[in-house]
Amino acid sequence: MGLLYSLLIGGIAGWLAGKLMKGGGFGLLFNIVIGIIGGIVGHWLFAKLNISLSSGVIGDILTGAIGASVILFVAGLFKK
């Protein structure tokens, strides 16, 4: 059940990050991967900044979306 939860939250977070970063969507698989990696980056980043979002599904989605947005932003810097 934990894997299914991570995939679902990662997919939503990746899709949301794609919309926030003016992306047209990168496909379901890429959105899930970016969302999961974004969740890891978001949790690490918020721990370093001593920021705590609400716990639960909404907090996980927001953390993943913000982390994925950071990844997409940094990737965009290297793309230019």
N, C-alpha and C positions, 0 to 999 in steps of 0.2 A: 504494500500500500504506500510506503514511503517513496518508492520509485515513481509510481503513478502520480503522487502528489507533486513531486519535483518536476516531472514532465509537464503537468498541467500548469503549475505556477510559472515555470520557465517559459512555456509557450505564451502565456498571457503577458508576462513581463517583457519578453522579447518583442511581441507584437506592439505593445504600448511604447516601448523604446523606439521602435521603427517609426511610429507615428509622431513621437515627440521630436525625433531627429530628422524630420522631413523625408523619411524613407518611404518608398512605396510598398514596402514589404519585401522580405527576402526569401519567402517560402517558409513553410511550416517547420521543416527540420532546422534550418538556420536560425529561425526565431527561437526555437526551443533551446538550441545550443547557446546562443548569445544570452538568452534569459537565465539559463542555469549558471553560466560563467559570470553573468552580471550579478546574480544573487550572491555568489562568492565574493566578488569584488565589492559589492555594496556592503555586505556584512563586515568585511575587512576595513573598508574606508570609514564606515560609521563607527567602528570600534576605535580606530585611530583618532577620529575627531570627537570621540566621547558623545556621540549622538545616538539616541534611542527612539526608533519609531514604535508605533503600537505593535504589540505581538498579535499573532494570528495571521489569517490569510491575507487581509488587506495590507498589513505591515510587510509580509513576505513579498507581495506583488509590488509594492512601492519600492522596497529595497532592491529587488531584482530589476525593476524598470530603471531606477536611477543608476545602478551599477552597469546595466547594459547600455544606457545612454552615455556614460563615461567611456565605455569601451568603444562605442561607435564614434564618439567625438575624437578620441585619440587616433582611431583608425583613419578618420577623415583628415587629420593633420598629416599623417604619413602619405596619404593618397595624393595630396596636393603637391 
